[in-house]
Amino acid sequence: GQLKSEYIDRLLASEQFGERWGRYWLDVAGYADTKGYMFTEDREYPDAWRFREWVIRSLNSDMPYDEFLKRQLAADRLPGSDDPAQLAAMGYLTLGRRFLNNPHDIIDDRIDVVTRGMLGLTATCARCHDHKFDPIPTADYYALYGIFASSEEPKNEPSPLRMVDRAQPVNPVIFLRGSPGNPGDAVPRRFLTALSKPDAADYKDGSGRLELANSIAERNNPLTGRVAVNRIWMHLFGRGLVDSPSDFGVRTDAPTHPELLDYLTLAFMDHNWSQKFLIREIVSSKTWQQQSDRRPDAESADPENRLLARMNRTRLDFESQRDAFLAVSGRLNLSIGGPSSDINTDADSGRRTIYARIDRQNLPGLFRTFDLASPDAHAAMRFQTTVPQQALFQLNSPFVMNRSVDAAELTKLAGNTDDLTPRIRQMFQTILQREPELSEVTVAAGFI
């Protein structure tokens, strides 16, 4: 049915908004609580949760998206640089895999999470050779390399997640065939040439991270706004206007609705880069509020429903599914933020699933079963599989069994007499959010 405006506003104003949408950005960032394989070194990122909390609270406050990006790249150079809570934004760069502390691989991972996550470009292809298809030469890769090589992670306060500029910036050179032992021509620190004016200046302000942040979050940048709009559209419809949300290169299929993508991008930027405005604009539309019933009249012309003759049916992700179990059983912990919880070993944890501890090296089988994004690298989207383990979890896991008992116990509040109808109605209202049919009451009572 038609979603009423006040209901949409209430959802957007909810404290759970940031938790719901934050999980998507954590996939983009490749969030984890550990560093990956480190031999004998400590693998933990004890303060990783502070980045997750920053993401959630920034989304709840509707921080303008351009500022949202800038703070993740250069919070140390922006207002609030003495605030640990704001500096935690730089976990976007500092919480990646550590590759046994190989600095070249760490920088490569940072270039990848920035270019694919924010610009929708696969720039790391140019580490060893010019990009095979897109106009990204090796010189561009090492121009970005120099920016991150000129930055370091200080171990002192006020935030363990921040980066700062080195006292002496690195003047990068091209590594021929990607080998640091085979240096080639020097290159300046600068933005990608394909997205820059011919007379664009090189970066001279410290490492260049702040200049890079400003270049990425520039209104005239043709990619940043469109990539963001496409990601939000994808999470609402199950499929983006551009099929590859982290690759807007020349080999990518064109948008299904290019004028719509342009319109939404301009509206997004005109409304102070507000993600809540954009979501409200989309979910208020007749297109989003369509039913998902089959349209035989449209299927012959558009069997994949790319032109949106109806709403696509979408699946609950693992976090929403687990949280729903907790909600209907009265066990959902509504507190916002805080350290991660090991929900894999604590079957009775009531923490929302976004707060689950993510071990990059030993990702629990439960998470893999339900298609959680791999934390080893940037994830453009999650795979969707249907495997027997998913049904077996619903049938046999202690978590589901215990939540079923909890939900049944809650129905005692509806009456504990010989008449089962009030308890059955309560169960339907709690779990299915509707009243039962008379036949359903009869069948349920007979089963009991």
C-alpha positions in Angstrom: 0.0 0.0 0.0 0.9 3.7 0.0 3.4 4.6 2.6 2.3 7.7 4.4 4.7 10.6 4.7 4.6 10.7 8.5 5.5 7.0 8.6 8.4 7.5 6.3 9.6 10.4 8.5 9.3 8.3 11.6 11.5 5.6 10.1 14.1 8.1 8.9 14.1 9.7 12.4 14.5 6.4 14.2 17.8 5.7 15.9 17.8 2.4 14.1 18.2 4.2 10.8 21.9 4.5 11.1 22.2 0.8 12.1 20.2 -0.3 9.1 22.1 1.8 6.6 25.4 1.7 8.4 25.9 -2.0 7.6 26.0 -1.2 3.9 28.8 1.3 4.3 30.7 -1.1 6.5 30.7 -3.5 3.6 32.1 -0.8 1.3 34.8 -0.1 3.9 35.6 -3.8 4.4 35.1 -3.4 8.2 36.5 -6.0 10.6 37.6 -6.2 14.3 40.9 -7.9 13.4 43.8 -7.4 11.0 43.9 -10.8 9.4 46.8 -13.2 9.5 49.8 -11.5 11.4 52.0 -14.5 12.4 52.9 -13.7 16.0 51.7 -10.1 16.2 48.4 -9.2 17.9 45.6 -9.5 15.4 43.1 -7.3 17.2 41.8 -3.9 16.3 40.5 -3.1 19.9 39.0 0.2 18.8 37.5 -0.8 15.5 34.0 -0.4 16.9 34.5 3.3 17.2 34.5 3.6 13.4 31.3 1.6 13.2 29.8 3.9 15.8 30.9 7.0 13.9 29.2 5.7 10.8 25.9 4.9 12.6 25.8 8.3 14.4 26.7 10.2 11.2 23.9 8.6 9.3 21.4 9.2 12.1 22.3 12.9 12.2 22.2 13.0 8.3 25.7 14.3 8.0 26.0 15.6 4.4 27.5 12.9 2.2 30.3 15.1 1.0 31.4 15.8 4.5 30.8 12.1 5.3 33.4 11.2 2.7 35.9 14.0 3.6 36.0 13.0 7.3 36.9 9.4 6.4 39.9 10.6 4.4 41.1 13.7 6.3 39.3 14.2 9.6 42.6 15.2 11.1 42.5 18.3 8.9 38.9 19.3 9.4 37.0 21.1 12.2 36.8 18.8 15.2 40.3 17.4 14.6 40.8 17.2 18.4 37.6 15.2 18.9 38.3 11.4 19.1 34.7 10.6 18.0 35.2 12.5 14.7 38.8 11.2 14.2 37.4 7.7 14.4 36.0 8.3 10.9 39.4 7.5 9.5 38.9 3.9 10.4 37.8 3.8 6.8 41.5 3.9 5.9 43.2 2.3 9.0 41.1 -0.8 9.7 41.9 -2.7 6.5 43.8 -6.0 6.2 47.4 -5.7 7.2 49.1 -8.1 4.8 51.8 -9.0 7.4 52.6 -5.2 7.5 53.6 -5.0 3.9 53.3 -1.3 3.3 52.8 -1.5 -0.4 49.9 -3.9 -0.1 48.3 -1.8 2.7 48.5 1.3 0.5 47.1 -0.7 -2.4 44.1 -1.8 -0.3 43.5 1.8 0.8 43.6 3.0 -2.8 41.1 0.3 -3.7 38.6 1.1 -0.9 38.8 4.8 -1.8 38.5 4.6 -5.6 36.0 1.7 -5.8 34.0 2.8 -2.7 33.7 6.5 -3.4 34.3 6.8 -7.1 33.2 3.5 -8.6 36.6 3.0 -10.4 38.9 0.0 -10.4 42.1 2.0 -10.1 44.3 -0.7 -8.5 44.5 -2.4 -11.9 47.1 0.2 -12.7 49.5 -0.9 -10.0 51.5 -2.9 -12.5 50.4 -1.6 -15.9 48.1 1.0 -17.4 44.4 0.1 -16.9 43.4 -2.1 -19.8 40.1 -0.3 -20.4 39.6 2.8 -18.3 41.8 6.0 -18.7 43.8 5.3 -15.6 47.5 5.1 -16.3 50.1 3.7 -13.9 51.2 7.3 -13.2 47.8 8.0 -11.7 48.0 5.0 -9.4 51.4 6.1 -8.0 50.2 9.7 -7.7 47.6 8.3 -5.2 50.2 5.9 -3.8 52.3 9.0 -2.9 49.4 10.5 -0.9 49.0 7.5 1.4 52.7 6.9 1.6 53.0 10.4 2.9 50.5 9.6 5.7 51.1 7.7 8.9 49.2 6.3 11.8 50.5 7.8 15.1 50.1 5.6 18.1 49.3 8.4 20.6 46.0 9.9 21.4 43.5 11.4 20.8 42.4 8.6 18.5 44.1 5.3 17.6 42.2 5.2 14.3 43.4 8.4 12.8 46.1 9.2 10.2 48.2 12.3 10.0 50.6 13.8 7.4 54.2 12.8 7.7 56.7 15.6 8.4 58.3 15.0 5.0 55.9 14.0 2.2 57.0 11.2 -0.1 57.8 12.1 -3.7 56.4 9.0 -5.5 57.9 7.2 -8.4 56.3 4.6 -10.7 57.2 1.0 -9.7 57.8 -0.7 -13.0 55.6 -3.8 -13.3 54.6 -3.1 -9.7 58.0 -3.9 -8.2 59.3 -1.5 -5.5 62.8 -2.6 -6.4 62.4 -1.4 -10.0 61.7 2.4 -9.7 60.8 4.4 -12.8 59.8 8.0 -13.5 58.8 10.4 -10.7 55.2 11.5 -10.5 53.5 14.3 -8.5 50.8 13.6 -5.9 47.5 14.5 -7.6 44.0 13.4 -8.5 43.1 11.1 -11.3 43.8 12.8 -14.6 40.6 11.6 -16.2 38.6 13.5 -13.5 40.8 16.6 -13.5 41.0 19.7 -15.6 44.1 19.8 -17.9 45.6 22.6 -15.8 44.8 21.1 -12.4 47.5 21.7 -9.8 49.5 19.0 -8.1 48.8 18.4 -4.4 51.2 20.3 -2.2 49.3 20.6 1.1 51.1 18.0 3.3 50.3 14.5 2.1 47.5 15.7 -0.2 44.8 13.7 1.7 42.7 16.8 2.3 43.1 17.9 -1.3 42.1 14.3 -2.4 39.1 14.4 -0.1 38.0 17.8 -1.6 38.5 16.5 -5.2 36.4 13.4 -4.5 33.6 15.2 -2.8 33.5 18.0 -5.4 30.0 18.8 -6.8 31.4 18.8 -10.3 33.0 15.4 -10.0 30.9 13.3 -12.4 31.1 10.1 -10.4 30.9 10.6 -6.6 27.2 11.6 -6.4 26.1 9.1 -9.0 27.9 6.2 -7.3 26.2 7.2 -4.0 22.7 7.4 -5.5 23.2 4.1 -7.3 24.2 2.4 -4.1 21.1 3.7 -2.3 18.9 2.7 -5.2 20.4 -0.8 -5.2 19.7 -1.3 -1.5 16.1 -0.2 -1.9 15.3 -2.1 -5.1 17.7 -5.0 -4.9 19.5 -3.9 -8.0 21.2 -0.7 -9.1 20.4 1.5 -12.0 24.0 0.6 -12.8 24.6 -3.1 -12.4 28.1 -2.8 -11.0 27.9 -0.4 -8.1 31.7 -0.1 -7.7 32.7 -0.1 -11.3 31.5 2.8 -13.5 34.2 2.2 -16.0 33.8 2.2 -19.8 33.2 -1.6 -20.0 30.2 -1.3 -17.6 26.7 -1.6 -19.0 25.0 1.8 -19.2 22.5 2.8 -16.6 19.0 1.4 -17.3 17.5 4.9 -16.6 20.3 7.4 -17.2 18.1 10.5 -16.9 16.7 9.2 -13.6 20.2 8.7 -12.3 21.2 12.3 -13.3 18.0 13.7 -11.8 18.4 12.0 -8.5 22.1 12.9 -8.3 21.4 16.6 -8.9 18.5 16.6 -6.4 20.8 14.8 -3.9 23.5 17.4 -4.1 21.0 20.3 -4.2 19.6 19.1 -0.9 22.9 19.3 0.9 24.0 15.8 0.0 21.3 14.5 2.3 21.0 10.7 2.2 17.7 10.8 4.2 16.3 13.2 1.6 17.3 10.8 -1.2 15.8 7.8 0.5 12.6 9.7 1.2 12.4 10.8 -2.4 12.7 7.2 -3.6 10.4 5.4 -1.2 7.7 8.0 -1.7 7.6 7.3 -5.4 4.9 5.1 -7.0 7.7 3.0 -8.5 9.0 1.9 -5.1 5.5 1.4 -3.7 4.4 -1.0 -6.4 3.3 -4.5 -5.6 5.7 -7.3 -6.5 3.0 -9.5 -8.1 4.0 -10.9 -11.5 3.1 -8.8 -14.6 2.7 -11.3 -17.5 2.0 -8.4 -19.8 5.4 -7.0 -19.2 7.5 -10.1 -18.8 7.8 -10.9 -22.5 9.3 -7.5 -23.2 11.3 -7.2 -19.9 11.8 -10.6 -18.3 14.4 -9.4 -15.8 12.1 -6.4 -14.8 14.9 -4.0 -15.5 12.3 -1.3 -16.4 10.5 -1.8 -13.1 7.0 -2.7 -14.2 6.6 -4.1 -10.7 8.6 -4.1 -7.5 11.4 -6.6 -7.2 11.1 -9.2 -4.4 14.1 -8.8 -2.1 15.5 -11.0 0.6 16.2 -10.1 4.1 19.9 -9.9 4.8 21.4 -11.8 7.7 21.4 -8.9 10.1 17.7 -8.0 9.5 16.7 -11.7 9.8 18.5 -12.2 13.1 17.3 -8.9 14.5 13.7 -9.9 13.6 14.1 -13.1 15.7 15.2 -11.0 18.6 12.4 -8.5 18.1 9.5 -10.9 18.1 10.9 -12.8 21.1 11.3 -9.6 23.2 15.0 -10.0 23.4 16.3 -7.3 21.1 18.8 -4.9 22.8 18.0 -1.4 21.5 21.1 0.3 22.8 23.1 2.2 20.2 26.9 1.7 19.8 29.5 0.1 22.0 32.1 -2.6 21.5 31.5 -5.7 19.4 29.7 -8.7 20.6 30.6 -12.3 19.7 27.2 -13.5 18.6 28.7 -16.7 17.1 29.6 -18.1 20.5 26.9 -16.4 22.6 23.6 -17.8 21.2 21.6 -15.7 23.6 23.1 -12.3 22.9 20.4 -9.7 22.3 22.7 -7.2 20.6 21.7 -6.1 17.1 23.6 -8.0 14.5 25.5 -5.0 13.2 27.4 -5.1 16.4 28.7 -8.6 15.8 32.4 -9.1 16.1 34.0 -9.7 12.6 37.1 -11.8 12.6 38.8 -11.2 9.3 40.9 -14.3 9.4 38.3 -16.7 10.8 35.0 -15.5 9.6 32.4 -17.8 11.3 30.6 -20.3 9.1 27.3 -18.8 10.2 28.2 -15.5 8.6 29.3 -17.2 5.4 26.1 -19.3 5.3 24.0 -16.2 5.2 26.1 -14.3 2.6 27.7 -11.7 4.9 30.2 -9.6 2.9 33.8 -10.8 3.1 35.7 -8.3 5.3 39.0 -9.0 3.5 38.3 -6.2 1.0 35.8 -3.7 -0.3 32.5 -5.4 -1.1 30.3 -3.7 -3.7 27.3 -5.9 -2.9 26.5 -9.2 -1.2 26.1 -12.5 -3.0 22.7 -14.2 -2.5 22.8 -18.0 -2.2 20.2 -20.6 -1.3 21.9 -23.5 0.5 20.7 -26.3 2.8 22.6 -24.8 5.8 20.3 -21.8 5.9 17.2 -24.0 6.4 19.1 -26.2 8.9 20.0 -23.2 11.0 16.3 -22.2 11.2 15.4 -25.7 12.2 18.2 -26.7 14.6 20.2 -23.8 16.0 20.0 -23.0 19.7 19.5 -19.3 18.8 16.3 -20.0 16.9 15.1 -22.6 19.4 15.6 -20.2 22.3 13.9 -17.3 20.5 10.9 -19.6 19.7 10.5 -20.4 23.4 10.8 -16.8 24.3 8.1 -15.8 21.7 5.8 -18.5 23.0 6.3 -17.3 26.6 5.3 -13.8 25.6 1.8 -15.1 24.5 1.0 -16.0 28.1 0.3 -12.3 28.6 -2.7 -12.7 26.3 -4.3 -15.3 28.6 -3.5 -18.7 30.0 -7.0 -20.2 30.0 -8.2 -23.2 28.1 -9.2 -20.9 25.2 -6.1 -20.8 23.0 -7.4 -18.2 20.6 -6.0 -15.1 22.4 -2.5 -16.6 22.5 -2.7 -17.6 18.9 -3.9 -14.1 17.9 -1.0 -12.7 19.9 1.5 -14.9 18.1 0.2 -13.9 14.6 0.2 -10.2 15.6 3.8 -10.4 17.0 5.4 -12.5 14.3 3.3 -11.9 11.1 2.0 -8.4 12.0 -1.6 -9.3 11.2 -4.7 -11.0 12.5 -5.1 -14.7 11.8 -7.9 -16.1 9.6 -10.4 -18.3 11.4 -9.1 -21.4 9.6 -5.6 -20.5 10.8 -6.8 -20.3 14.4 -8.4 -23.7 14.0 -5.3 -25.3 12.5 -3.0 -23.8 15.2 -5.2 -24.8 18.0 -5.4 -28.3 16.7 -1.6 -28.4 16.4 -1.1 -27.3 20.0 
